[in-house]
Amino acid sequence: MEIKEIRYRVSSSTSTTPITSLNEEKTLYIYEYDSFWQSIQIDILGTTKEEDFEDIDLGFLEGIYFKVDDMENEGINKLDVFDSISQEAYDAYSNLFDTDGIEKEGIIGINGNIFSIDRLYIKNEYRNCGIGRRIIIDLQKILEYSLNCKIGNFILLPSALEKVGEDLKQVTDKKEYTTLTKRLQNFYRSLGFKKVYKGTHMWFNTDYRMKGTEE
């Protein structure tokens, strides 16, 4: 199916939402590191030639924006922030920084802030239409325009996912998982992502132009 136009709807919040209890005099809990990161979802919408005026849900991208520059300016331990979020966030940290909290050479741009691409899902019927490539190429502009997020690095762990009900889960068939994950690695490599040396993740330094973008 040919996609005529692609648009994005961006929403942002921390994954740990402050809790208001009406039964306990409106108790409010705000966690120590909430101001140093945001969870972000980008819904990918579009139209086809057959349905010019109706938004179609093509897929979505989810990730976390880490305000590393703010952490360093305020003397916050970066590992503590990443580790407080999830195992995925901790693994991203381990691939970006050494044991002393120093960024690995060349991985992060002049701007130190990081966006971890945690999930990218395109619905089966809209795959192989260039939608995944388009959102990755547009991602820096989307985040800066919609949320004023300045990004110095994109990081991700290529992993083949499938939809099970309403949830995304790792592909269970080992052979299929290996094949699809290698395909994902090649996809990101074609855009200019590199594999972390002695690591599991792939990264892109935004000081450089992503492959496939116009000069």
Buried (B, 14 or more C-beta within 10 A) or exposed (E): EEBEEBEBEBEBEBEBEEEEEEEEEEEEEEEEBBBBBBBBBBBBBBBBEEEEEEEBEBBBBBBBBBBBBBBEEEEBEBBEBBBBBBEBBBBBBBBBBEEEEEBBEEBBBEBBBBBBBBBBBBBEEBEEBBBBBBBBBBBBEBBEEBBEBBBBBBBBBBBBBBEEEEEBEEBEEEEEBEEBBEEBBEBBBEBBBBBBEEBEBBBBBBEEEBEEEEE
